[in-house]
Amino acid sequence: MKLGVVIEATDSSLRAVLSQAARIGAAGVQLEAAGELSPDRLTQTGRRDIRTLLRSLGLELTALLCPLRRGLDVAADLQPRIERVKKVMSLGEDLGSRITVVDLPPIPPESERPTTPMQVSAGGIILGAAPVQDPAATLRESLRDLAAYGDRIGVTLALNAGSDSPEKLVEYLNRFDTGALQVNYDPANFLSHGHDPLQALAKLAGRIVHVHAREVRRNAAGQPVEVPLGAGDIDWMTLMAVLDSTGYRGWVVVKRTESHQRLTDLQNGLDLLRRFLRHP
């Protein structure tokens, strides 16, 4: 396994945040396809310059995150979102990573409603036909489209999951005849939704292509709150051992989103995980 950190879009320049990642000892970074890294803003020259920058700092791109304002289960304005994800997948490949992370919404139940359009009327006047919104069908077709594209260009879509049980997630993914749909495993996501992260890890063995090392702890009200790695409810020593036993040899990237000393927390997280690696 290799250790990296997550670098979200910030006001600092890309060079500055990558230099920080290298300085705290990360071997790789997950970047967000926004701002300087927006696919529509980067020319081929710009992409080549970023590859050169990463190489000069001794860093690898672990994955590229594609942020979406609305999920892949929402039919409104869906096609532009699908095209954006495809652009990010292509950008990641250009920058040296064949993994794109995208959020997987809660898997919707299969609709039992009729699929024929409904007539919309006001005051007895027919205004036109409105398609029935079916989130389950929308998500399924979105993933099929993206998976086909991923298979074609050799890029994996790492679905950032956790709201559904691991059993439901595996059963759902097994419906797709593709190798391009896999899982970005974030134990904090599973724990926050009431699932045992270790059981989830065991169930998802063979499906995990990228790992977020993020920590949560339940407060007095029982709500999950993000805390520095090692200060929460996740047993990282056991988790890393189980992850190793599954044969996973990819990236484990420390993620910290809610902190006033984020860089320090990322470095401490890296130091903690190194203690549990078989070959630090």
Summary of the structure (lengths in Angstrom):
residues: 280
radius of gyration: 20.1
end to end distance: 8.7
largest distance: 72.6
contacts: 877
relative contact order: 0.14
helix: 38%
strand: 22%
